[in-house]
Amino acid sequence: MATVARSFGPEREAEPAKEARVVGSELVDTYTVYIIQVTDGNHEWTVKHRYSDFHDLHEKLVAEKKIDKNLLPPKKIIGKNSRSLVEKREKDLEVYLQTLLATFPVVAPRVLAHFLHFQFYEINGITAALAEELFEKGEQLLGAGEVFAIRPLQLYAVTEQLQQGKPTCASGDAKTDLGHILDFTCRLKYLKVSGTEGPFGTSNIQEQLLPFDLSIFKSLHQVEISHCDAKHIRGLVASKPTLATMSVRFSATSMEEVLVPEASEFDEWEPEGTALEGPVTAIIPTWQALTTLDLSHNSISKIDESVKLIPKLEFLDLSHNGVLVVDNLQHLYNLMHLDLSYNKLSSLEGVHTKLGNVKTLNLAGNLLESLSGLHKLYSLVNLDLSDNRIEQMEEVRSIGSLPCLEHVALLNNPLSIIPDYRTKVLAQFGERASEVCLDNTVTTEKELDTVEVLKAIQKAKEVKSKLGHPEKKVGEDCRLSAAPCVRPSSSPPTMAPSSASLPQPILSNQGILGDE
């Protein structure tokens, strides 16, 4: 049974009474364990206890809360594991637990709360346990600058507790006051929120579907979120002025869900400082400090315009998504490292207009057959093209002239199985072959010698080709000199066309200096 998350908002229904039912038992070694199903609203979980655990609980409640000594069914020495006794005891123990919950309807005594695992699954129990932990270790954690890990269920409980309008210390124990949590969270710098796939623990609670509010964190520098539904996360914008690194994985279906978490509340939005056209409902402030963003392992299919909100971004990881086109990244003027591996890219045409100064580009695991579009990424130092569909060696020429390229990966492409694959690839880099590390393997002297032989063979072929086509050579000489062309025939010479109509020579550095 899947849980139904309670929604945010001022209107809150009265909390339903908690229930505890003994739904069965099982024999473990020489004793019987009773299976208890606890219900709190839509949340259910299972706890297992033997009779001696009930007896210890009862003695503590009698001493601390003065409950009736005769409330618990008595011990049995003979036949304690007989089926008839066990079945009767199941019913009696259920009545016992229900009586205790009815006796303490608002806040269960600590010993009873722990007996029923409230500290793991119930709102008040979760917040009390977290408050006590931070009361004892909070200052130490903050002083050490460590990453603090918290569950979505814990954040959900704190969010719910804050909205209930109840005293922050309902149990009367100062260690469990909600104030300890709020004091800690407003000063914390490094946060990790990790949910679970499927139900949490022995419960039916689907953590990844629970809503929670992160506005209690005022000073975050780094946040990691995984296995949470980004649409149900609120308050992250409170950390915009300080947040430098953000990772959201297994949680989002679009970039907008992460970067504009309030987007669902607005019909239109624009980042702060941009020119506005038409009616705009809200101006969304930018992420002023964010330089690293990890959105890998999500279900993102588009790089949308929300990237305008992160103008200082330097590192962007969008690997393991469903991105189809490289788009909108021209807004990231500081972007240097981009990971688009394991997406659905099939074309790189015009990519140089989107990626101005990128130094590291990971395109592994896509659907690429052509490298056209990479030839103008002049700042590129590291390029991973492994696990694609590149077949022709000619495609490597698109990257062979890149002046800064040092590391290239082409493994697991069709061309990587051809004979002399490495030397044929390295030959495409000409005089820079010795500077290129292919597939994480440093180029050897033997390979460089082979590359020189390949270059000599290629040069010889070019010379032979020119000698075999003298008309072509004469025509080229005529165009370069802009002089009358004398044809090797008996026909009289003809006047060359005016220089204005001559085709311009293609210079070797034209692509660098002026090609648009």
C-alpha atoms as one frame of an Amber mdcrd trajectory, in Angstrom:
protein
   0.000   0.000   0.000   1.525   3.290  -1.085   1.480   6.267   1.197  -0.415
   9.447   0.383   1.678  12.443   1.397   0.018  15.180   3.408   0.064  18.481
   1.545   1.501  21.807   2.675  -0.965  24.488   3.699  -2.684  26.203   6.608
  -5.763  23.984   6.531  -4.992  20.810   8.417  -7.318  18.036   9.408  -7.357
  16.701  12.951  -4.781  13.947  13.394  -6.363  10.485  13.360  -5.870   8.296
  16.398  -2.941   5.921  16.214  -3.656   2.206  16.237  -1.606  -0.875  17.072
  -2.831  -4.321  16.058  -1.196  -7.681  16.691  -1.599  -9.280  13.270   0.235
 -12.533  13.836   3.144 -14.317  15.456   6.091 -16.544  14.584   8.221 -19.022
  16.474  11.894 -18.062  16.702  14.109 -20.714  18.319  12.343 -21.407  21.635
  10.193 -18.276  21.930   7.300 -16.610  20.148   7.576 -13.212  18.454   4.423
 -11.127  18.050   3.974  -9.069  14.889   2.526  -5.603  15.552   1.139  -3.355
  12.814   1.107   0.320  13.806  -1.092   2.780  11.892  -0.694   6.570  11.922
  -2.969   8.192   9.351  -1.885   6.855   5.957   1.391   5.534   7.303   1.769
   1.955   8.501   4.754   0.001   9.762   5.541  -3.319  11.428   7.260  -3.999
  14.750   8.151  -7.390  16.235   8.460  -8.134  19.977   8.505 -11.181  22.224
   6.410 -11.316  25.380   9.379 -10.460  27.610   9.677  -7.116  25.758   6.043
  -6.366  26.613   6.758  -7.287  30.225   9.739  -4.893  30.430   7.667  -2.118
  28.863   4.861  -2.683  31.335   7.120  -2.536  34.375   8.582   0.809  33.239
   5.123   2.283  32.572   3.875   1.118  35.939   6.857   2.763  37.656   6.859
   5.983  35.587   3.205   6.529  34.660   1.408   4.544  37.382  -0.711   2.512
  34.968  -2.692  -0.511  36.171  -0.441  -3.462  37.038  -3.074  -5.946  35.851
  -3.395  -4.428  32.357  -0.837  -6.807  30.833  -1.844 -10.501  30.460   0.162
 -12.636  32.922   3.152 -14.846  32.172   2.790 -18.558  31.433   5.552 -21.057
  32.147   3.956 -24.245  30.838   2.703 -24.355  27.265   3.745 -20.777  26.569
   4.243 -21.551  22.872   1.088 -23.583  22.402  -1.083 -22.390  19.512  -4.123
 -21.774  21.697  -2.184 -19.672  24.223  -0.437 -17.709  21.484  -3.732 -16.887
  19.736  -5.313 -15.718  23.009  -2.232 -13.704  23.886  -2.286 -11.982  20.470
  -5.773 -10.629  21.246  -4.864  -9.651  24.806  -1.668  -7.863  23.766  -3.565
  -5.928  21.083  -6.065  -4.735  23.718  -3.111  -3.784  25.929  -1.463  -1.640
  23.234  -4.716   0.029  22.199  -5.408   0.911  25.831  -1.968   2.501  26.182
  -2.418   4.596  23.022  -5.840   5.753  24.234  -4.327   6.647  27.621  -1.648
   8.836  25.991  -3.390  10.275  22.883  -1.199  13.368  22.381   2.375  12.360
  23.192   3.289   8.783  23.992   5.752   8.199  26.856   9.286   7.767  25.606
   9.468   4.085  26.496   6.212   3.331  24.646   7.238   5.474  21.647  10.485
   3.533  21.278   8.678   0.211  21.754   6.449   1.058  18.739   9.346   2.595
  16.710   7.869   6.101  16.693  11.427   7.468  16.411  11.641   5.951  12.919
   8.163   6.471  11.465   5.969   8.878  13.491   6.231  12.686  13.191   6.607
  13.569  16.871   8.906  10.632  17.543  11.131  11.455  14.548  11.547  15.131
  15.469  12.144  14.314  19.137  14.891  11.842  18.240  16.499  14.279  15.782
  16.355  17.155  18.280  18.017  15.040  20.939  20.756  13.952  18.530  21.514
  17.560  17.597  21.343  18.681  21.228  24.175  16.256  21.968  26.238  16.399
  18.738  25.129  19.512  16.849  27.938  21.835  17.871  30.530  19.154  17.206
  29.157  18.523  13.698  29.093  22.218  12.864  32.584  22.757  14.195  33.999
  19.873  12.168  32.395  21.166   8.961  31.071  17.710   8.129  28.294  16.818
   5.687  25.099  16.206   7.634  22.953  13.394   6.219  19.201  13.478   6.785
  16.297  11.467   5.399  13.344  12.946   3.456  11.092  11.409   6.120  12.891
  13.390   8.819  12.546  16.639   6.841   8.893  15.830   6.208   8.364  15.322
   9.956  10.046  18.638  10.817   7.999  20.427   8.142   4.767  18.906   9.468
   5.696  19.658  13.079   6.345  23.315  12.288   2.940  23.625  10.637   1.012
  22.022  13.458   1.303  25.067  15.695   2.037  22.948  18.765   4.594  23.589
  21.522   8.113  22.866  20.319   8.667  20.574  23.300   5.409  18.687  23.827
   7.075  15.841  25.742   8.446  18.118  28.455  12.004  16.916  27.846  14.169
  19.936  26.980  16.500  17.754  24.886  13.685  17.057  22.405  12.794  20.706
  21.802  12.389  21.527  18.116  14.539  24.618  18.682  17.677  22.453  18.670
  16.884  21.432  15.092  16.199  24.990  13.926  19.360  26.362  15.530  21.435
  23.659  13.841  19.869  23.907  10.384  20.189  27.679  10.092  23.977  27.369
  10.543  24.657  24.160   8.594  26.827  24.472   5.450  26.896  20.934   4.022
  23.689  18.916   3.637  22.859  15.519   2.142  19.252  14.349   1.692  18.949
  10.720   0.573  15.694   8.873   0.120  14.988   5.234  -0.606  13.668   3.442
  -3.651  10.454   1.770  -2.576   9.011   1.647   0.948  11.174   2.799   3.843
  12.077   0.178   6.428   9.119  -1.974   7.482   6.625   0.757   6.536   4.514
   1.621   3.500   6.069   5.110   3.438   7.408   6.092   0.007  10.079   8.590
   1.038  10.682   9.884  -2.476   7.080  11.176  -2.623   7.088  13.068   0.669
   6.965  16.895   0.511   9.379  18.879   2.656  10.623  22.438   3.097  14.332
  23.360   3.079  13.855  27.006   4.035  15.064  26.198   7.571  18.569  25.937
   6.043  19.881  29.498   5.701  23.631  29.056   5.148  24.108  26.087   2.823
  27.236  25.996   0.649  26.660  22.470  -0.643  23.583  20.259  -0.952  23.149
  16.719  -2.283  19.642  15.402  -2.939  18.812  11.933  -4.244  15.677   9.816
  -4.597  13.300  12.669  -3.780  10.601  14.115  -6.018  11.890  17.564  -6.993
   8.310  18.773  -7.488   7.680  18.279  -3.750  10.765  20.140  -2.511  10.212
  23.692  -1.284  12.433  26.340   0.251  15.717  25.557  -1.520  15.710  29.108
  -2.878  16.442  30.312   0.661  20.024  29.127   0.044  20.505  30.932  -3.289
  22.852  33.610  -1.890  25.314  31.051  -0.444  24.912  27.761  -2.334  27.987
  26.965  -4.480  27.522  23.246  -5.201  24.260  21.422  -5.824  23.598  17.809
  -6.755  20.097  16.533  -7.505  19.972  12.924  -8.720  17.188  10.393  -9.296
  14.710  13.176  -8.525  13.878  15.491 -11.450  12.114  15.377 -14.810  13.255
  18.862 -15.880  15.926  21.423 -15.032  13.192  23.902 -14.193  11.976  21.711
 -11.311  15.356  22.201  -9.665  16.351  25.732 -10.649  12.877  27.291 -10.504
  11.139  25.272  -7.772   8.458  27.962  -7.550   7.710  27.683 -11.289   4.504
  25.718 -10.707   3.117  28.744  -8.867   3.700  31.122 -11.787   2.416  31.298
 -15.345   5.602  32.977 -16.556   8.960  33.836 -15.055  12.150  35.632 -15.986
  15.547  35.648 -14.274  16.455  38.817 -12.457  18.014  41.485 -14.651  16.834
  40.190 -18.044  14.803  42.195 -20.528  11.136  41.387 -20.155   8.583  41.079
 -22.890   4.871  40.705 -22.273   3.151  40.021 -18.943   5.373  38.405 -16.348
   4.026  37.092 -13.065   7.321  36.873 -11.165  10.997  37.799 -11.389  13.110
  34.882 -10.174  16.485  35.814  -8.615  19.577  34.061  -9.957  21.720  31.520
  -8.125  24.463  34.029  -7.424  27.078  31.651  -5.990  26.358  28.372  -7.805
  29.412  27.141  -9.748  28.859  23.358  -9.741  25.615  21.616 -10.683  25.121
  17.844 -10.884  21.805  16.802 -12.453  22.921  13.351 -13.549  20.726  10.234
 -13.391  17.421  12.044 -13.800  14.768  12.039 -16.545  15.677  15.380 -18.138
  15.104  15.535 -21.904  15.775  19.225 -22.543  18.288  21.878 -21.509  15.716
  24.604 -20.929  16.038  28.355 -20.394  16.264  28.018 -16.629  20.048  27.800
 -17.157  19.897  31.602 -17.383  19.524  31.524 -13.600  23.050  30.137 -13.072
  25.324  32.636 -14.867  28.469  31.733 -12.894  28.257  27.974 -13.475  31.590
  26.301 -14.294  30.808  22.571 -13.914  27.614  21.003 -15.290  26.837  17.269
 -15.189  23.780  16.172 -17.175  24.906  12.603 -17.763  22.499   9.663 -17.741
  19.436  11.635 -18.802  17.479  11.785 -22.059  18.836  15.024 -23.544  18.245
  15.177 -27.318  19.828  18.514 -28.309  22.608  20.744 -26.964  20.742  24.002
 -26.404  20.659  27.192 -24.296  24.181  26.678 -22.937  25.347  29.872 -24.630
  23.985  31.629 -21.536  26.679  29.955 -19.388  29.648  32.173 -20.171  31.848
  30.605 -17.466  31.130  26.953 -18.290  34.371  24.979 -18.565  33.424  21.357
 -17.815  30.345  19.711 -19.352  29.240  16.088 -19.031  26.524  15.022 -21.489
  27.429  11.348 -21.506  24.765   8.667 -21.836  22.038  10.820 -23.290  20.339
  10.666 -26.704  22.413  13.112 -28.737  22.612  12.244 -32.440  23.958  15.528
 -33.897  26.502  18.156 -32.881  25.821  20.659 -35.663  26.364  24.213 -34.444
  27.478  23.067 -31.003  30.360  25.565 -31.071  27.816  28.398 -30.871  26.549
  26.962 -27.559  29.855  26.026 -25.928  32.282  28.891 -26.106  35.079  28.128
 -23.643  34.490  24.514 -22.623  37.712  22.671 -21.779  36.328  19.257 -20.819
  33.483  17.670 -22.796  32.127  14.183 -22.162  29.880  12.869 -24.935  30.298
   9.148 -24.280  27.334   6.826 -24.651  25.297   8.848 -27.149  24.093   8.173
 -30.712  26.761  10.146 -32.567  27.870   9.096 -36.054  29.449  12.410 -37.071
  31.809  14.776 -35.255  30.927  17.744 -37.424  30.381  20.695 -35.118  33.348
  20.053 -32.837  35.949  21.596 -35.166  35.595  25.097 -33.681  35.804  24.228
 -29.985  39.272  25.708 -29.806  39.527  25.641 -25.992  38.828  21.896 -25.733
  41.452  19.959 -23.785  39.637  16.723 -22.856  37.088  14.965 -25.086  35.358
  11.633 -24.450  33.535  10.151 -27.456  33.544   6.495 -26.412  30.467   4.284
 -26.802  29.057   6.082 -29.842  28.449   5.076 -33.483  31.433   6.649 -35.252
  32.526   4.479 -38.181  34.609   6.641 -40.537  38.183   7.695 -39.768  37.493
  10.907 -41.720  35.269  12.045 -38.834  38.340  12.329 -36.606  39.635  15.107
 -38.861  36.977  17.372 -37.314  38.915  17.305 -34.049  42.413  16.763 -35.442
  43.056  20.493 -35.857  41.929  21.548 -32.371  44.990  23.330 -30.941  44.570
  22.499 -27.231  43.174  18.961 -27.335  45.269  16.577 -25.212  43.008  13.682
 -24.157  40.668  11.854 -26.543  38.606   8.693 -25.969  37.120   6.782 -28.928
  36.812   3.262 -27.548  33.732   1.158 -28.314  33.004   2.941 -31.575  32.901
   0.925 -34.826  36.128   2.591 -35.994  38.003   1.396 -32.894  38.151  -2.176
 -34.236  39.814  -1.380 -37.574  43.473  -2.462 -38.052  46.051   0.062 -36.802
  43.222   2.068 -35.196  45.451   4.013 -32.799  48.062   5.142 -35.310  45.436
   6.071 -37.891  43.641   8.234 -35.311  46.865   9.836 -34.116  47.843  10.612
 -37.713  44.818  12.906 -37.941  46.523  15.224 -35.417  49.559  15.808 -37.635
  52.457  17.471 -35.834  50.540  17.314 -32.522  50.290  13.501 -32.474  52.879
  13.257 -29.682  50.820  15.617 -27.495  47.639  13.550 -27.683  46.729  10.827
 -25.174  44.285   8.430 -26.870  41.940   6.233 -24.801  43.862   6.988 -21.604
  47.035   5.503 -23.087  50.127   7.662 -23.681  51.391   7.649 -27.255  54.555
   5.540 -27.665  57.639   6.259 -29.774  56.837   3.247 -31.966  53.373   4.659
 -32.663  54.861   8.044 -33.523  57.251   6.378 -35.978  54.283   4.667 -37.625
  52.410   7.976 -37.697  55.356   9.576 -39.538  55.265   6.767 -42.117  51.505
   7.249 -42.579  51.997  10.999 -43.002  54.724  10.396 -45.619  52.493   7.978
 -47.524  49.649  10.472 -47.421  51.912  13.271 -48.661  53.155  11.062 -51.493
  49.598  10.287 -52.511  48.789  13.995 -52.604  51.836  14.761 -54.797  51.005
  11.892 -57.138  47.432  13.095 -57.341  48.574  16.597 -58.364  50.991  15.251
 -60.963  48.271  13.065 -62.405  45.951  16.078 -62.866  48.047  18.849 -64.467
  44.963  20.722 -65.683  43.748  20.939 -62.115  47.183  22.166 -61.008  47.321
  24.807 -63.756  43.816  25.944 -62.893  44.779  26.290 -59.228  47.902  28.283
 -60.147  45.810  30.589 -62.311  43.316  31.249 -59.570  46.012  31.929 -57.003
  47.876  34.390 -59.287  44.742  35.960 -60.761  46.602  35.913 -64.134  45.232
  34.926 -67.580  44.952  31.204 -67.847  46.844  29.712 -70.830  45.276  26.439
 -71.847  47.520  23.737 -73.353  45.762  23.762 -76.739  45.872  25.490 -80.099
  42.936  27.713 -79.266  43.734  31.378 -78.701  44.032  32.552 -75.115  40.926
  33.941 -73.540  40.715  36.823 -71.133  40.384  35.927 -67.493  37.257  37.131
 -65.763  37.532  40.205 -63.609  39.092  39.699 -60.206  35.799  40.496 -58.524
  34.327  37.250 -59.850  37.260  35.051 -58.921  36.758  32.479 -56.187  38.740
  33.430 -53.082  41.585  31.114 -52.072  40.929  29.017 -48.958  43.647  29.816
 -46.450  44.828  27.153 -44.038  44.021  29.363 -41.050  40.732  30.737 -42.359
  38.712  28.550 -39.993  40.473  30.089 -37.039  40.528  33.701 -38.128  37.210
  34.451 -39.700  34.912  31.521 -40.479  31.540  32.072 -38.928
